[in-house]
């Protein structure tokens, strides 16, 4: 039986995927977010903690 592709229910993996997409966009299209370093750092930290906790 094929598994359906969908949005993950794991919050840590969801945050990680958002971080990866934003990082890629900022590199490819010179996309700038005000305070990007702080936002991306917090997003990466939250994703890492949630993945370690298994959430």
OpenMM code with the backbone's topology and positions (N, CA, C; nanometers):
from openmm import Vec3, app, unit

residues = "UNK UNK UNK UNK UNK UNK UNK UNK UNK UNK UNK UNK UNK UNK UNK UNK UNK UNK UNK UNK UNK UNK UNK UNK UNK UNK UNK UNK UNK UNK UNK UNK UNK UNK UNK UNK UNK UNK UNK UNK UNK UNK UNK UNK UNK UNK UNK UNK UNK UNK UNK UNK UNK UNK UNK".split()
positions = [
    Vec3(0.0835, -0.1172, 0.0000),
    Vec3(0.0000, 0.0000, 0.0000),
    Vec3(0.0890, 0.1249, 0.0000),
    Vec3(0.0626, 0.2183, -0.0863),
    Vec3(0.1434, 0.3393, -0.0971),
    Vec3(0.1104, 0.4347, 0.0174),
    Vec3(0.2140, 0.4976, 0.0673),
    Vec3(0.1966, 0.5935, 0.1752),
    Vec3(0.1680, 0.7307, 0.1152),
    Vec3(0.0692, 0.8013, 0.1705),
    Vec3(0.0353, 0.9340, 0.1213),
    Vec3(0.1414, 1.0355, 0.1621),
    Vec3(0.1748, 1.1246, 0.0702),
    Vec3(0.2668, 1.2325, 0.1014),
    Vec3(0.1838, 1.3470, 0.1580),
    Vec3(0.2251, 1.4024, 0.2665),
    Vec3(0.1504, 1.5118, 0.3267),
    Vec3(0.2402, 1.5895, 0.4209),
    Vec3(0.1828, 1.6893, 0.4832),
    Vec3(0.2576, 1.7702, 0.5791),
    Vec3(0.2824, 1.6856, 0.7033),
    Vec3(0.4037, 1.6888, 0.7508),
    Vec3(0.4415, 1.6085, 0.8662),
    Vec3(0.3690, 1.6545, 0.9923),
    Vec3(0.3404, 1.5613, 1.0788),
    Vec3(0.2783, 1.5936, 1.2063),
    Vec3(0.3845, 1.6176, 1.3130),
    Vec3(0.5120, 1.5964, 1.2778),
    Vec3(0.6225, 1.6199, 1.3685),
    Vec3(0.6627, 1.7667, 1.3592),
    Vec3(0.6394, 1.8431, 1.4648),
    Vec3(0.6634, 1.9869, 1.4632),
    Vec3(0.8111, 2.0204, 1.4388),
    Vec3(0.9016, 1.9416, 1.4955),
    Vec3(1.0444, 1.9660, 1.4745),
    Vec3(1.0836, 1.9537, 1.3282),
    Vec3(1.0326, 1.8498, 1.2626),
    Vec3(1.0633, 1.8308, 1.1200),
    Vec3(0.9972, 1.9396, 1.0356),
    Vec3(0.8797, 1.9855, 1.0753),
    Vec3(0.8126, 2.0933, 1.0029),
    Vec3(0.8957, 2.2221, 1.0121),
    Vec3(0.9436, 2.2549, 1.1324),
    Vec3(1.0273, 2.3740, 1.1486),
    Vec3(1.1579, 2.3608, 1.0713),
    Vec3(1.2155, 2.2406, 1.0718),
    Vec3(1.3385, 2.2172, 0.9964),
    Vec3(1.3155, 2.2374, 0.8470),
    Vec3(1.2040, 2.1875, 0.7967),
    Vec3(1.1762, 2.2041, 0.6540),
    Vec3(1.1545, 2.3512, 0.6189),
    Vec3(1.0890, 2.4274, 0.7069),
    Vec3(1.0706, 2.5712, 0.6828),
    Vec3(1.2061, 2.6405, 0.6820),
    Vec3(1.2941, 2.6035, 0.7768),
    Vec3(1.4274, 2.6624, 0.7828),
    Vec3(1.5063, 2.6338, 0.6549),
    Vec3(1.4991, 2.5096, 0.6078),
    Vec3(1.5715, 2.4733, 0.4852),
    Vec3(1.5195, 2.5498, 0.3642),
    Vec3(1.3879, 2.5625, 0.3531),
    Vec3(1.3288, 2.6340, 0.2397),
    Vec3(1.3689, 2.7813, 0.2431),
    Vec3(1.3588, 2.8457, 0.3600),
    Vec3(1.3961, 2.9871, 0.3705),
    Vec3(1.5443, 3.0092, 0.3441),
    Vec3(1.6282, 2.9194, 0.3940),
    Vec3(1.7720, 2.9307, 0.3699),
    Vec3(1.8015, 2.9207, 0.2204),
    Vec3(1.7396, 2.8257, 0.1540),
    Vec3(1.7585, 2.8101, 0.0102),
    Vec3(1.7108, 2.9307, -0.0683),
    Vec3(1.5937, 2.9827, -0.0321),
    Vec3(1.5399, 3.1004, -0.1018),
    Vec3(1.6298, 3.2219, -0.0830),
    Vec3(1.6792, 3.2408, 0.0383),
    Vec3(1.7639, 3.3576, 0.0647),
    Vec3(1.8934, 3.3494, -0.0148),
    Vec3(1.9434, 3.2286, -0.0407),
    Vec3(2.0663, 3.2131, -0.1176),
    Vec3(2.0424, 3.2268, -0.2682),
    Vec3(1.9317, 3.1725, -0.3153),
    Vec3(1.9067, 3.1687, -0.4594),
    Vec3(1.8575, 3.3002, -0.5179),
    Vec3(1.7693, 3.3687, -0.4494),
    Vec3(1.7064, 3.4875, -0.5085),
    Vec3(1.7390, 3.6159, -0.4341),
    Vec3(1.8471, 3.6133, -0.3552),
    Vec3(1.8878, 3.7318, -0.2798),
    Vec3(1.7700, 3.7883, -0.2022),
    Vec3(1.6996, 3.6974, -0.1371),
    Vec3(1.5807, 3.7260, -0.0580),
    Vec3(1.6254, 3.7678, 0.0814),
    Vec3(1.5852, 3.8851, 0.1270),
    Vec3(1.6301, 3.9345, 0.2572),
    Vec3(1.5116, 3.9540, 0.3511),
    Vec3(1.5278, 3.9060, 0.4723),
    Vec3(1.4278, 3.9238, 0.5779),
    Vec3(1.4933, 4.0111, 0.6844),
    Vec3(1.4230, 4.1149, 0.7322),
    Vec3(1.4814, 4.1939, 0.8419),
    Vec3(1.5106, 4.1031, 0.9621),
    Vec3(1.6257, 4.1187, 1.0219),
    Vec3(1.6703, 4.0369, 1.1361),
    Vec3(1.6734, 3.8886, 1.1018),
    Vec3(1.7125, 3.8554, 0.9791),
    Vec3(1.7124, 3.7170, 0.9319),
    Vec3(1.8007, 3.6273, 1.0178),
    Vec3(1.9153, 3.6774, 1.0621),
    Vec3(2.0057, 3.5937, 1.1429),
    Vec3(1.9389, 3.5493, 1.2722),
    Vec3(1.8681, 3.6390, 1.3369),
    Vec3(1.8012, 3.6055, 1.4624),
    Vec3(1.6862, 3.5092, 1.4376),
    Vec3(1.6048, 3.5378, 1.3372),
    Vec3(1.4890, 3.4533, 1.3056),
    Vec3(1.5339, 3.3131, 1.2661),
    Vec3(1.6331, 3.3045, 1.1783),
    Vec3(1.6795, 3.1741, 1.1321),
    Vec3(1.7466, 3.0965, 1.2459),
    Vec3(1.8181, 3.1662, 1.3320),
    Vec3(1.8804, 3.1009, 1.4462),
    Vec3(1.7775, 3.0447, 1.5429),
    Vec3(1.6746, 3.1220, 1.5725),
    Vec3(1.5680, 3.0750, 1.6616),
    Vec3(1.4919, 2.9582, 1.6001),
    Vec3(1.4660, 2.9660, 1.4702),
    Vec3(1.3960, 2.8582, 1.4010),
    Vec3(1.4780, 2.7295, 1.4041),
    Vec3(1.6081, 2.7401, 1.3789),
    Vec3(1.6953, 2.6231, 1.3826),
    Vec3(1.7043, 2.5651, 1.5239),
    Vec3(1.7157, 2.6518, 1.6236),
    Vec3(1.7228, 2.6071, 1.7626),
    Vec3(1.5955, 2.5347, 1.8041),
    Vec3(1.4803, 2.5930, 1.7721),
    Vec3(1.3519, 2.5301, 1.8067),
    Vec3(1.3369, 2.3950, 1.7367),
    Vec3(1.3727, 2.3888, 1.6094),
    Vec3(1.3617, 2.2627, 1.5356),
    Vec3(1.4520, 2.1568, 1.5974),
    Vec3(1.5747, 2.1927, 1.6293),
    Vec3(1.6682, 2.0979, 1.6885),
    Vec3(1.6208, 2.0439, 1.8225),
    Vec3(1.5723, 2.1311, 1.9072),
    Vec3(1.5235, 2.0894, 2.0389),
    Vec3(1.4022, 1.9970, 2.0237),
    Vec3(1.3082, 2.0343, 1.9375),
    Vec3(1.1886, 1.9525, 1.9200),
    Vec3(1.2210, 1.8159, 1.8586),
    Vec3(1.3172, 1.8129, 1.7674),
    Vec3(1.3568, 1.6842, 1.7084),
    Vec3(1.4214, 1.5960, 1.8159),
    Vec3(1.5073, 1.6547, 1.8999),
    Vec3(1.5696, 1.5778, 2.0072),
    Vec3(1.4671, 1.5258, 2.1078),
    Vec3(1.3640, 1.6054, 2.1338),
    Vec3(1.2593, 1.5635, 2.2270),
    Vec3(1.1594, 1.4678, 2.1628),
    Vec3(1.1676, 1.4551, 2.0317),
    Vec3(1.0767, 1.3642, 1.9609),
    Vec3(0.9380, 1.4211, 1.9410),
    Vec3(0.9251, 1.5503, 1.9366),
    Vec3(0.7940, 1.6147, 1.9202),
    Vec3(0.7666, 1.6411, 1.7743),
] * unit.nanometer
topology = app.Topology()
chain = topology.addChain("A")
for resn in residues:
    res = topology.addResidue(resn, chain)
    for name in ("N", "CA", "C"):
        topology.addAtom(name, app.Element.getBySymbol(name[0]), res)
